[in-house]
């Protein structure tokens, strides 16, 4: 859970740089007790030639906290959208989908399928 008064890097419990994996994260906005899916993102990608995972150096957590949107830190984007839409808090759910061992799913393929189905409003189309 993330509220505007929180420091995202402190409340985010997604895997960081110590766990090399690929994953997806799903964000719900909560307002007046109602949750609404607003964004689906990924961390890491599959190399097209080798089929191996190319993880983000700072993991899923890094993508959520330090990633960019419109050339600015993503955490600022979250705060801006929360303010514009009067959102009380964001709920971040994250899933490891590829770790080169136990999980071998493509983060990009899962993200695309979920976006096609749910069409979250913060995702670009």
SULQUI-V460284 format. One record per pair of residues at least 24 apart in sequence whose ideal C-beta (glycine too) atoms are under 10 Angstrom apart, sorted by sequence separation. I is the first residue (numbers start at 1). J is the second residue. If there is no record, write none. Layout:
# SULQUI-V460284
I;J  I;J
This chain:
# SULQUI-V460284
20;44  22;46  43;67  2;27  41;67  1;28  3;30  15;43  41;69  64;92  1;30  14;43  39;69  64;94  22;53  61;92  63;94  21;53  22;54  23;55  60;92  20;53  22;55  23;56  41;74  61;94  20;54  21;55  22;56  60;94  20;55  21;56  25;60  39;74  59;94  60;95  19;55  20;56  23;59  24;60  25;61  60;96  85;121  20;57  22;59  23;60  27;64  59;96  60;97  85;122  17;55  21;59  22;60  23;61  25;63  39;77  17;56  20;59  21;60  24;63  25;64  39;78  15;55  16;56  17;57  18;58  19;59  23;63  38;78  81;121  16;57  17;58  18;59  19;60  81;122  16;58  17;59  19;61  39;81  15;58  16;59  18;61  38;81  55;98  15;59  16;60  17;61  38;82  53;97  54;98  55;99  63;107  78;122  14;59  15;60  16;61  17;62  53;98  55;100  77;122  14;60  15;61  16;62  52;98  53;99  13;60  14;61  15;62  38;85  53;100  60;107  12;60  13;61  14;62  52;100  12;61  14;63  16;65  29;78  36;85  38;87  51;100  12;62  14;64  53;103  14;65  27;78  31;82  36;87  39;90  41;92  43;94  53;104  56;107  9;61  12;64  29;81  38;90  44;96  46;98  55;107  8;61  9;62  12;65  29;82  38;91  39;92  40;93  41;94  43;96  44;97  45;98  51;104  53;106  69;122  11;65  27;81  31;85  32;86  34;88  35;89  37;91  43;97  44;98  53;107  9;64  10;65  31;86  33;88  35;90  42;97  43;98  44;99  51;106  69;124  8;64  9;65  29;85  31;87  32;88  35;91  37;93  42;98  8;65  9;66  29;86  30;87  31;88  7;65  8;66  29;87  30;88  31;89  46;104  28;87  29;88  30;89  46;105  29;89  30;90  46;106  28;89  29;90  30;91  45;106  46;107  2;64  28;90  29;91  44;106  45;107  46;108  12;75  27;90  28;91  44;107  45;108  46;109  27;91  28;92  42;106  43;107  44;108  8;73  26;91  27;92  28;93  42;107  8;74  9;75  26;92  27;93  41;107  42;108  8;75  25;92  26;93  27;94  42;109  7;75  8;76  25;93  26;94  42;110  24;93  25;94  26;95  42;111  8;78  24;94  25;95  40;110  41;111  42;112  8;79  23;94  24;95  40;111  23;95  24;96  40;112  42;114  2;75  6;79  23;96  24;97  40;113  4;78  21;95  22;96  23;97  24;98  40;114  41;115  4;79  21;96  22;97  23;98  40;115  2;78  21;97  22;98  23;99  39;115  2;79  19;96  21;98  22;99  37;114  40;117  4;82  14;92  20;98  21;99  22;100  40;118  3;82  4;83  11;90  13;92  14;93  15;94  20;99  21;100  40;119  41;120  2;82  12;92  14;94  19;99  20;100  21;101  23;103  38;118  40;120  11;92  13;94  14;95  15;96  21;102  22;103  24;105  37;118  39;120  41;122  8;90  12;94  14;96  21;103  22;104  23;105  25;107  37;119  38;120  39;121  40;122  41;123  4;87  6;89  22;105  24;107  37;120  38;121  39;122  40;123  3;87  4;88  5;89  6;90  8;92  15;99  22;106  23;107  24;108  36;120  37;121  38;122  39;123  2;87  3;88  4;89  22;107  26;111  36;121  37;122  38;123  3;89  4;90  21;107  22;108  24;110  25;111  37;123  1;88  2;89  3;90  23;110  24;111  1;89  2;90  22;110  23;111  26;114  1;90  2;91  1;91  2;92  24;114  1;92  29;120  26;118  28;120  29;121  27;120  29;122  26;120  27;122  27;123
